[in-house]
Amino acid sequence: MSGVKVSVVIPTLNSAETLEKCLASIRANNSRYEYEIIVVDAGSRDKTVEIANKYADKVLVGLPRKMNRNIGIQNAQGDIICLTDSDCVVPKDWIDELVEGLLRLNKRDTKIVSVGSGNLPLLENPTLEELAIAKTMRSPLVAFGARNVTVYKRERQVLHNPTLNSAYFKWAIKQVGSFREESSSYPEEVDLDAKLYEIGYKVFYVPFPLVWHKHRSTAQGFFAQMRHYARCKIRVNREHPKIRRFYDFGPLFLYIMLYSPLFFVPLSMALVNAGYVSLKERNPQLFGAIFRLTLGFYRSYGAGEAEVFFEKERKAIGKSGC
């Protein structure tokens, strides 16, 4: 085995439905590196901890309503931290691909301290709604360049890799103060990569390994998740303006248009998106569901952005006594 040690850190909360497949897939990695699995639980009331104890080397008690990756990292023996989520399934070469990608790129450029890859939808006998959600999230007129659903063909520098499929040098995480976990409404993973970027370090995307990720199974759950993501995105953009991109505000403009004489713009985009995806998938049954999901995405994500975008202005007006 290589002298490099690896720690896989997974936060959990009531994850019994998906955790066993996740941990079993990690244990199936016959890695050339010595690795440990660390699960940090935030107070699950189902069988999450029982399942974790079957597979993990360490099962730690975290704080409620927190992601708790920091606790896992603090207790990690590895030089490299691999991260995934409890609703993911990883391939058998996941650890080796991530670690070797990080070591190779860091040897080329010592400023590269983290790598990550993409994810594919985990679909097992999906309903039409589940299939439509998975396809809608990755469609061109919904994704808006979002890193968490984008799969690239080549290595490239990126501003962020989702923690469902990424690896970091432990020293780099600690150098920027680890994850910011004081609030569940703040995107701690985007914040970590932004802090690395701001002091001159680089995060890279590597084409492999891809993981499989279970998405929300209902439209209501999808819309709630998108609204939460939007609020988080605006907050992190406000604190880290260097990572802000113009397309981050696309859904906000479409949301405003929905309630203006320009309502036909997002309506037309939703129709085009539904037509494109259903034709691409050769499944006309998807058309209606994807149309509704796309339009609902503009409403929910745009509303989330609007809530936080105008939050500062409302506070300022309140303080002025107006």
Secondary structure as GFF3:
##gff-version 3
##sequence-region A 1 322
A	DSSP	beta_strand	2	12	.	.	.	ID=ss1
A	DSSP	alpha_helix	16	27	.	.	.	ID=ss2
A	DSSP	beta_strand	33	41	.	.	.	ID=ss3
A	DSSP	alpha_helix	48	55	.	.	.	ID=ss4
A	DSSP	beta_strand	58	61	.	.	.	ID=ss5
A	DSSP	alpha_helix	69	74	.	.	.	ID=ss6
A	DSSP	beta_strand	80	83	.	.	.	ID=ss7
A	DSSP	beta_strand	88	89	.	.	.	ID=ss8
A	DSSP	alpha_helix	94	108	.	.	.	ID=ss9
A	DSSP	beta_strand	112	116	.	.	.	ID=ss10
A	DSSP	beta_strand	119	121	.	.	.	ID=ss11
A	DSSP	alpha_helix	128	137	.	.	.	ID=ss12
A	DSSP	alpha_helix	140	143	.	.	.	ID=ss13
A	DSSP	three_ten_helix	147	149	.	.	.	ID=ss14
A	DSSP	beta_strand	156	158	.	.	.	ID=ss15
A	DSSP	beta_strand	166	169	.	.	.	ID=ss16
A	DSSP	alpha_helix	170	175	.	.	.	ID=ss17
A	DSSP	alpha_helix	188	198	.	.	.	ID=ss18
A	DSSP	beta_strand	202	205	.	.	.	ID=ss19
A	DSSP	beta_strand	211	213	.	.	.	ID=ss20
A	DSSP	alpha_helix	219	239	.	.	.	ID=ss21
A	DSSP	three_ten_helix	241	243	.	.	.	ID=ss22
A	DSSP	three_ten_helix	246	249	.	.	.	ID=ss23
A	DSSP	alpha_helix	250	258	.	.	.	ID=ss24
A	DSSP	alpha_helix	264	280	.	.	.	ID=ss25
A	DSSP	alpha_helix	286	309	.	.	.	ID=ss26
A	DSSP	alpha_helix	311	320	.	.	.	ID=ss27
###
